[in-house]
Amino acid sequence: MKKFTVLLLRPDYVADGFGTDTYLAQVESDCVDAAVLVAQAEVAKLDDLDLKSTDYHPLITLEGWHDDITPEVYR
């Protein structure tokens, strides 16, 4: 299993901020495609809004686990 960091964009119809409501997931998977699917399923379950996991659009997928170090004022 490899480690991946996946940044997903929440659908506009459920987002707190248009085009800015994202979810950062750190997952383990065999390949990048599966990593995105795992992250999508994780956020769909977390949001608990009866959405399709594919409604969450992947913005970037990175190999390895990475943390968001953006200052809180910009999040």
N, CA, C and O atoms as a GROMACS GRO file, in nm:
protein
  300
    1MET      N    1   0.083  -0.118   0.000
    1MET     CA    2   0.000   0.000   0.000
    1MET      C    3   0.089   0.125   0.000
    1MET      O    4   0.191   0.131   0.068
    2LYS      N    5   0.046   0.222  -0.077
    2LYS     CA    6   0.115   0.350  -0.084
    2LYS      C    7   0.034   0.456  -0.010
    2LYS      O    8  -0.087   0.441   0.008
    3LYS      N    9   0.102   0.561   0.033
    3LYS     CA   10   0.036   0.673   0.100
    3LYS      C   11   0.010   0.783  -0.002
    3LYS      O   12   0.096   0.815  -0.083
    4PHE      N   13  -0.111   0.840   0.003
    4PHE     CA   14  -0.150   0.949  -0.085
    4PHE      C   15  -0.221   1.058  -0.006
    4PHE      O   16  -0.288   1.032   0.094
    5THR      N   17  -0.204   1.181  -0.053
    5THR     CA   18  -0.281   1.294  -0.003
    5THR      C   19  -0.370   1.341  -0.117
    5THR      O   20  -0.322   1.367  -0.228
    6VAL      N   21  -0.500   1.351  -0.091
    6VAL     CA   22  -0.597   1.386  -0.194
    6VAL      C   23  -0.673   1.511  -0.148
    6VAL      O   24  -0.728   1.513  -0.038
    7LEU      N   25  -0.676   1.613  -0.232
    7LEU     CA   26  -0.753   1.733  -0.204
    7LEU      C   27  -0.879   1.730  -0.292
    7LEU      O   28  -0.870   1.727  -0.414
    8LEU      N   29  -0.995   1.731  -0.226
    8LEU     CA   30  -1.123   1.724  -0.296
    8LEU      C   31  -1.199   1.854  -0.280
    8LEU      O   32  -1.192   1.919  -0.176
    9LEU      N   33  -1.271   1.891  -0.384
    9LEU     CA   34  -1.360   2.007  -0.381
    9LEU      C   35  -1.502   1.959  -0.353
    9LEU      O   36  -1.554   1.873  -0.424
   10ARG      N   37  -1.563   2.015  -0.249
   10ARG     CA   38  -1.702   1.979  -0.220
   10ARG      C   39  -1.792   2.037  -0.328
   10ARG      O   40  -1.761   2.143  -0.383
   11PRO      N   41  -1.904   1.970  -0.359
   11PRO     CA   42  -1.998   2.023  -0.458
   11PRO      C   43  -2.050   2.160  -0.415
   11PRO      O   44  -2.071   2.184  -0.296
   12ASP      N   45  -2.069   2.247  -0.510
   12ASP     CA   46  -2.114   2.383  -0.480
   12ASP      C   47  -2.247   2.387  -0.406
   12ASP      O   48  -2.270   2.477  -0.326
   13TYR      N   49  -2.334   2.290  -0.432
   13TYR     CA   50  -2.466   2.293  -0.370
   13TYR      C   51  -2.465   2.251  -0.224
   13TYR      O   52  -2.570   2.257  -0.159
   14VAL      N   53  -2.351   2.209  -0.170
   14VAL     CA   54  -2.341   2.179  -0.027
   14VAL      C   55  -2.225   2.254   0.040
   14VAL      O   56  -2.206   2.245   0.161
   15ALA      N   57  -2.149   2.326  -0.039
   15ALA     CA   58  -2.029   2.392   0.012
   15ALA      C   59  -2.063   2.515   0.095
   15ALA      O   60  -2.161   2.585   0.069
   16ASP      N   61  -1.980   2.540   0.195
   16ASP     CA   62  -1.994   2.661   0.275
   16ASP      C   63  -1.949   2.784   0.197
   16ASP      O   64  -2.006   2.892   0.210
   17GLY      N   65  -1.846   2.766   0.116
   17GLY     CA   66  -1.794   2.876   0.034
   17GLY      C   67  -1.781   2.831  -0.110
   17GLY      O   68  -1.717   2.730  -0.138
   18PHE      N   69  -1.842   2.905  -0.201
   18PHE     CA   70  -1.842   2.867  -0.342
   18PHE      C   71  -1.699   2.849  -0.394
   18PHE      O   72  -1.621   2.944  -0.396
   19GLY      N   73  -1.666   2.728  -0.436
   19GLY     CA   74  -1.536   2.699  -0.496
   19GLY      C   75  -1.420   2.697  -0.400
   19GLY      O   76  -1.304   2.684  -0.442
   20THR      N   77  -1.448   2.708  -0.270
   20THR     CA   78  -1.338   2.710  -0.173
   20THR      C   79  -1.353   2.605  -0.064
   20THR      O   80  -1.262   2.591   0.018
   21ASP      N   81  -1.461   2.533  -0.058
   21ASP     CA   82  -1.483   2.433   0.046
   21ASP      C   83  -1.419   2.302   0.003
   21ASP      O   84  -1.472   2.231  -0.083
   22THR      N   85  -1.306   2.271   0.064
   22THR     CA   86  -1.230   2.152   0.024
   22THR      C   87  -1.216   2.056   0.140
   22THR      O   88  -1.244   2.090   0.256
   23TYR      N   89  -1.171   1.935   0.107
   23TYR     CA   90  -1.144   1.832   0.206
   23TYR      C   91  -1.010   1.770   0.172
   23TYR      O   92  -0.988   1.726   0.059
   24LEU      N   93  -0.920   1.766   0.270
   24LEU     CA   94  -0.788   1.707   0.251
   24LEU      C   95  -0.785   1.571   0.319
   24LEU      O   96  -0.806   1.562   0.440
   25ALA      N   97  -0.759   1.467   0.242
   25ALA     CA   98  -0.758   1.331   0.294
   25ALA      C   99  -0.619   1.271   0.280
   25ALA      O  100  -0.550   1.292   0.180
   26GLN      N  101  -0.580   1.197   0.381
   26GLN     CA  102  -0.457   1.118   0.375
   26GLN      C  103  -0.500   0.973   0.380
   26GLN      O  104  -0.556   0.926   0.479
   27VAL      N  105  -0.474   0.902   0.270
   27VAL     CA  106  -0.524   0.765   0.257
   27VAL      C  107  -0.411   0.671   0.215
   27VAL      O  108  -0.307   0.714   0.166
   28GLU      N  109  -0.435   0.543   0.234
   28GLU     CA  110  -0.345   0.440   0.184
   28GLU      C  111  -0.419   0.360   0.078
   28GLU      O  112  -0.536   0.324   0.096
   29SER      N  113  -0.350   0.333  -0.032
   29SER     CA  114  -0.412   0.264  -0.143
   29SER      C  115  -0.304   0.201  -0.231
   29SER      O  116  -0.186   0.235  -0.220
   30ASP      N  117  -0.346   0.110  -0.318
   30ASP     CA  118  -0.253   0.047  -0.410
   30ASP      C  119  -0.216   0.136  -0.528
   30ASP      O  120  -0.107   0.124  -0.584
   31CYS      N  121  -0.308   0.226  -0.566
   31CYS     CA  122  -0.284   0.312  -0.683
   31CYS      C  123  -0.354   0.446  -0.666
   31CYS      O  124  -0.438   0.462  -0.577
   32VAL      N  125  -0.320   0.539  -0.751
   32VAL     CA  126  -0.374   0.674  -0.739
   32VAL      C  127  -0.526   0.677  -0.764
   32VAL      O  128  -0.597   0.750  -0.696
   33ASP      N  129  -0.575   0.600  -0.859
   33ASP     CA  130  -0.718   0.597  -0.886
   33ASP      C  131  -0.797   0.550  -0.764
   33ASP      O  132  -0.900   0.609  -0.729
   34ALA      N  133  -0.749   0.446  -0.701
   34ALA     CA  134  -0.816   0.394  -0.582
   34ALA      C  135  -0.805   0.493  -0.467
   34ALA      O  136  -0.897   0.502  -0.385
   35ALA      N  137  -0.695   0.567  -0.457
   35ALA     CA  138  -0.678   0.666  -0.352
   35ALA      C  139  -0.786   0.774  -0.362
   35ALA      O  140  -0.842   0.815  -0.260
   36VAL      N  141  -0.814   0.818  -0.482
   36VAL     CA  142  -0.918   0.919  -0.501
   36VAL      C  143  -1.054   0.862  -0.460
   36VAL      O  144  -1.132   0.930  -0.393
   37LEU      N  145  -1.082   0.741  -0.498
   37LEU     CA  146  -1.210   0.678  -0.462
   37LEU      C  147  -1.224   0.663  -0.310
   37LEU      O  148  -1.332   0.685  -0.255
   38VAL      N  149  -1.115   0.625  -0.244
   38VAL     CA  150  -1.118   0.610  -0.098
   38VAL      C  151  -1.145   0.746  -0.032
   38VAL      O  152  -1.226   0.755   0.060
   39ALA      N  153  -1.077   0.849  -0.079
   39ALA     CA  154  -1.096   0.984  -0.024
   39ALA      C  155  -1.238   1.034  -0.048
   39ALA      O  156  -1.299   1.094   0.041
   40GLN      N  157  -1.291   1.010  -0.167
   40GLN     CA  158  -1.428   1.051  -0.198
   40GLN      C  159  -1.529   0.981  -0.107
   40GLN      O  160  -1.622   1.044  -0.058
   41ALA      N  161  -1.511   0.853  -0.086
   41ALA     CA  162  -1.602   0.778   0.001
   41ALA      C  163  -1.591   0.828   0.145
   41ALA      O  164  -1.691   0.837   0.216
   42GLU      N  165  -1.469   0.862   0.188
   42GLU     CA  166  -1.446   0.911   0.324
   42GLU      C  167  -1.520   1.043   0.348
   42GLU      O  168  -1.587   1.057   0.450
   43VAL      N  169  -1.508   1.137   0.257
   43VAL     CA  170  -1.573   1.267   0.278
   43VAL      C  171  -1.724   1.258   0.261
   43VAL      O  172  -1.798   1.328   0.331
   44ALA      N  173  -1.772   1.174   0.172
   44ALA     CA  174  -1.917   1.157   0.155
   44ALA      C  175  -1.978   1.101   0.283
   44ALA      O  176  -2.086   1.143   0.324
   45LYS      N  177  -1.910   1.007   0.346
   45LYS     CA  178  -1.958   0.950   0.472
   45LYS      C  179  -1.951   1.055   0.583
   45LYS      O  180  -2.042   1.066   0.665
   46LEU      N  181  -1.844   1.132   0.586
   46LEU     CA  182  -1.827   1.236   0.687
   46LEU      C  183  -1.936   1.344   0.676
   46LEU      O  184  -1.992   1.386   0.776
   47ASP      N  185  -1.964   1.387   0.553
   47ASP     CA  186  -2.066   1.491   0.532
   47ASP      C  187  -2.207   1.439   0.557
   47ASP      O  188  -2.295   1.517   0.592
   48ASP      N  189  -2.228   1.309   0.540
   48ASP     CA  190  -2.356   1.245   0.571
   48ASP      C  191  -2.475   1.317   0.509
   48ASP      O  192  -2.574   1.345   0.577
   49LEU      N  193  -2.465   1.348   0.380
   49LEU     CA  194  -2.571   1.421   0.312
   49LEU      C  195  -2.636   1.341   0.199
   49LEU      O  196  -2.706   1.398   0.116
   50ASP      N  197  -2.613   1.212   0.197
   50ASP     CA  198  -2.669   1.124   0.095
   50ASP      C  199  -2.627   1.169  -0.046
   50ASP      O  200  -2.708   1.171  -0.139
   51LEU      N  201  -2.500   1.205  -0.060
   51LEU     CA  202  -2.445   1.245  -0.189
   51LEU      C  203  -2.368   1.129  -0.250
   51LEU      O  204  -2.323   1.038  -0.180
   52LYS      N  205  -2.354   1.132  -0.380
   52LYS     CA  206  -2.266   1.035  -0.445
   52LYS      C  207  -2.122   1.078  -0.416
   52LYS      O  208  -2.090   1.196  -0.422
   53SER      N  209  -2.037   0.982  -0.386
   53SER     CA  210  -1.899   1.016  -0.355
   53SER      C  211  -1.830   1.083  -0.474
   53SER      O  212  -1.737   1.161  -0.456
   54THR      N  213  -1.875   1.052  -0.595
   54THR     CA  214  -1.814   1.112  -0.714
   54THR      C  215  -1.855   1.258  -0.734
   54THR      O  216  -1.805   1.324  -0.825
   55ASP      N  217  -1.945   1.309  -0.649
   55ASP     CA  218  -1.979   1.452  -0.653
   55ASP      C  219  -1.865   1.539  -0.601
   55ASP      O  220  -1.863   1.660  -0.623
   56TYR      N  221  -1.770   1.477  -0.532
   56TYR     CA  222  -1.653   1.547  -0.479
   56TYR      C  223  -1.541   1.540  -0.584
   56TYR      O  224  -1.493   1.432  -0.618
   57HIS      N  225  -1.502   1.656  -0.633
   57HIS     CA  226  -1.407   1.662  -0.745
   57HIS      C  227  -1.262   1.667  -0.694
   57HIS      O  228  -1.227   1.752  -0.612
   58PRO      N  229  -1.178   1.574  -0.743
   58PRO     CA  230  -1.037   1.578  -0.702
   58PRO      C  231  -0.964   1.696  -0.766
   58PRO      O  232  -0.969   1.716  -0.888
   59LEU      N  233  -0.897   1.776  -0.682
   59LEU     CA  234  -0.820   1.889  -0.731
   59LEU      C  235  -0.674   1.852  -0.751
   59LEU      O  236  -0.610   1.895  -0.848
   60ILE      N  237  -0.620   1.773  -0.658
   60ILE     CA  238  -0.482   1.728  -0.669
   60ILE      C  239  -0.465   1.602  -0.587
   60ILE      O  240  -0.528   1.585  -0.482
   61THR      N  241  -0.379   1.514  -0.635
   61THR     CA  242  -0.343   1.394  -0.562
   61THR      C  243  -0.191   1.387  -0.558
   61THR      O  244  -0.125   1.393  -0.662
   62LEU      N  245  -0.138   1.374  -0.438
   62LEU     CA  246   0.006   1.372  -0.418
   62LEU      C  247   0.048   1.239  -0.358
   62LEU      O  248  -0.024   1.183  -0.275
   63GLU      N  249   0.163   1.189  -0.398
   63GLU     CA  250   0.216   1.069  -0.336
   63GLU      C  251   0.276   1.108  -0.202
   63GLU      O  252   0.350   1.206  -0.192
   64GLY      N  253   0.245   1.030  -0.100
   64GLY     CA  254   0.291   1.060   0.035
   64GLY      C  255   0.186   1.137   0.111
   64GLY      O  256   0.086   1.182   0.054
   65TRP      N  257   0.210   1.151   0.240
   65TRP     CA  258   0.117   1.226   0.325
   65TRP      C  259   0.172   1.366   0.345
   65TRP      O  260   0.286   1.385   0.384
   66HIS      N  261   0.087   1.464   0.316
   66HIS     CA  262   0.124   1.605   0.327
   66HIS      C  263   0.020   1.677   0.412
   66HIS      O  264  -0.099   1.648   0.404
   67ASP      N  265   0.068   1.771   0.493
   67ASP     CA  266  -0.022   1.850   0.578
   67ASP      C  267  -0.042   1.988   0.518
   67ASP      O  268   0.047   2.042   0.453
   68ASP      N  269  -0.159   2.043   0.540
   68ASP     CA  270  -0.189   2.180   0.497
   68ASP      C  271  -0.128   2.275   0.599
   68ASP      O  272  -0.166   2.273   0.716
   69ILE      N  273  -0.035   2.357   0.556
   69ILE     CA  274   0.030   2.451   0.647
   69ILE      C  275  -0.013   2.595   0.618
   69ILE      O  276   0.052   2.690   0.663
   70THR      N  277  -0.121   2.610   0.543
   70THR     CA  278  -0.176   2.742   0.515
   70THR      C  279  -0.219   2.807   0.646
   70THR      O  280  -0.285   2.742   0.727
   71PRO      N  281  -0.184   2.933   0.668
   71PRO     CA  282  -0.229   3.001   0.791
   71PRO      C  283  -0.382   3.000   0.799
   71PRO      O  284  -0.451   3.013   0.698
   72GLU      N  285  -0.433   2.986   0.919
   72GLU     CA  286  -0.577   2.974   0.943
   72GLU      C  287  -0.656   3.090   0.882
   72GLU      O  288  -0.769   3.070   0.838
   73VAL      N  289  -0.600   3.209   0.879
   73VAL     CA  290  -0.671   3.326   0.826
   73VAL      C  291  -0.709   3.308   0.680
   73VAL      O  292  -0.804   3.372   0.634
   74TYR      N  293  -0.639   3.223   0.605
   74TYR     CA  294  -0.666   3.202   0.463
   74TYR      C  295  -0.754   3.081   0.435
   74TYR      O  296  -0.794   3.059   0.321
   75ARG      N  297  -0.784   3.004   0.536
   75ARG     CA  298  -0.863   2.882   0.515
   75ARG      C  299  -1.010   2.913   0.516
   75ARG      O  300  -1.092   2.823   0.500
   0.00000   0.00000   0.00000
